[in-house]
Amino acid sequence: MASKAFPRIVIAVLLLIPALPALAGSSTTAYTWRAALKEVDQKLRAQQWEAAGKQARKVARLIVEGAGTGEGASYSLAVVSAFQAIAEAGQGHEDAADWYWATALNLFPEIAKTDLKPYGPAAAGLRARQVRFTNTDSQSPASPEDGIALKKPEGEVEPPKVLRQVSPKFPDGLRRLGIAAAIKVEAIIGEDGVPRHPLVLTLGNAVPAMKYVVLDSLREWRFEPARLEDKPVKVYYVLTVNFGYRG
């Protein structure tokens, strides 16, 4: 479904109804997704942040396993990611909220227009956060005036070292279809070794479910930060994940 079909997006389960039947293998699947998302929506409106976050993760797994290709899948996973961001923001987990909001924008940039006020002040603040897009077509890294970008350090930088690595799980449904794709993701590794502000650089023939699981796994990676003159510095880090390739 084309993004122009959502000229003014508001996160609400009712707006998902047009997208879900095109994605689902059956009306039963679409109904399951709608019902589950409605539960998350209700918990968020009631400010039951932890319960909403747990439910959103379950819904994300359902959609990842059943998602197809195209705008509809991107939109549905973006809504789930936005729900996760709201739940994390409500609990005061700023890094997690930023990551899931960035995930939503990577999946469906138009979701940035969403009115989040119904979910409270913590959620409304998500819209003000900087993102790394110059435009929704190229999705290239932003310049400093557009959003978050790094100034290249002057000198010899010791690159970051992976301390904890979480491998993304290739969705079983896509594995059965024999879909193979490579996804390249860029993130900023902070001075504390935590990845932030992810940006999908290349997709090839990857489907939205692949993009989601790569971003979700990278969120849990931890690094020994890069160093310049023995001091920790922020750097870009690029990860390429090959799904379904053998060799």
Buried (B, 14 or more C-beta within 10 A) or exposed (E): BEBEBBEEBBBBBEBBEEBBBBBBEEEEBBEBBBEBBBBBBEBBBEBBBEBBBEBBBEBBBBBBEBBBBBBBBBBBBBBBBBBBBBBBBBBEBEBBBBBBBBBBBBBBBBBBEBEBEBBBEBBBBBBEBEBBBEEEEEBEBBEEEBBBBEEEBEEEBBEBEEEEEEEBEBBEBBEEEEBBBBBBBBBBBBEEBBBBBBBBBEBEEBBBBBBBBBBBBBBEBBBBBBBBEEEBBBBBBEBEBEBBEEE
